[in-house]
Amino acid sequence: MIGVFDSGLGGLSVLAAIARALPQADLAYFADTAHVPYGNKEDGFIRARVLAIGRHLVERGCKLVVVACNTATAAAVQELRHALHGVPVVGVEPGVKPAAQSSLSRRIAVLATESTARSERLARLVRDHAAHTRVQVVPCPGWATRVETLQLDDDAFIAEVRERIAPLLADGTDRLVLGCTHYAFLVPILAPLVAGRAELVDVAEAVARQVMRVAGPAGKGKAQLELLASARPEQLRAALPALGLGWLAERSHSIRLVAARDG
Ligand code: DGL
C-alpha cells in the first residue's frame, strides 16, 4: 500500500496522478483536516504533524509514503526520511526547474503558501535550478482554504487571483509554478487568466513517475482506496466528485472512511 498525505484536499491532485500511473496500487490518503491550512503555521508544528502522520501510515501497512504537500516537504521531509527508517519517502517541491528550463522570457513566478515561500528549501531550489532566471516567489494566503471550502466560483476570489497574477504577466513572466498542491484545483480560474501569455507548471505527473520508480511491490494491489482524515472524513469523500475526481472513488474496490488519530 502507498500512503499519500496533505493538510487537506490539495494532495488529491497528486493522489489522482499516482492512481493513473499505478492503477492496481492500494492507496491510503490522509487529509489532516483538523489542522488545515499548514501554510500559516510554524515549522515546528508542521514537522510534528508530518512525523505523526508518516508514522501512522507506516503503522497501517504503507510501504511507501508520499508527502503530497509542498509546505510539509519544505518543513520536514528530511526528518521524516530519518524517522521512517528505510521506508521510501517521496516529497513534492515546486517545479522551479522545469519552469526555468522552459521559460522563454527567463521570468518565472512561484505561487506558494507563506511557509513554503519563506523556506530555505525553496531558496535552495531557486539557487540550484534557476540561476539565470528571475524568480518571483508569491505567497498566496487563503488560497488553500478556498479550495478546502470548495468555494471556487466566487467573484471576489477570482478578482483577488486576477490581481495577484496581473503584475506578474505585465512584467513578462511566462511560467507560473503551482507551488502548493491545492492550487491544481485553481487551474479553472488561473488558466483563462494566463491564456496566451504564460503556462502553469504543476509537478503532480512528475511525482507520480517518481512514485512508479520507487514503488516496487507497493505499486501492486487490488486498487483499493482508503480515505483517512483527522476531522470530517465524510467531507473528503464528498469532495472527490466536486473536484472532478469522481472516477477516483469509482476506480476503487473499497473506500473506507476512518477518522485517524490526531497527532
Ligand atoms: N497543499 C499544501 C502545499 O502543497 C499546503 C496547503 C496548506 O495547508 O496551507 O503546500
Boltz pocket constraint, residues with backbone or C-beta under 6 A from the ligand:
constraints:
  - pocket:
      binder: B
      contacts: [[A, 6], [A, 7], [A, 8], [A, 10], [A, 11], [A, 36], [A, 37], [A, 38], [A, 39], [A, 40], [A, 68], [A, 69], [A, 70], [A, 71], [A, 72], [A, 113], [A, 116], [A, 144], [A, 179], [A, 180], [A, 181], [A, 182]]
      max_distance: 6.0
